[in-house]
Amino acid sequence: MELIKSKGMVIFLVIVLGVTIISSINTKKYDEKNEKLEESYISLNKR
């Protein structure tokens, strides 16, 4: 019984870590897009 509980905990932790890593990668991509948009907006306003 204890083995099943610990296996379940390990699987749960792996899933949580996976989701966290994926979401952080997606956030990074989103931030990069925003940075490019901000730069183009700033360059437009400088003219």
Secondary structure, 3 states (H helix, E strand, C coil): CHHHHHHHHHHHHHHHHHHHHHHHHHHHHHHHHHHHHHHHHHHHHHC
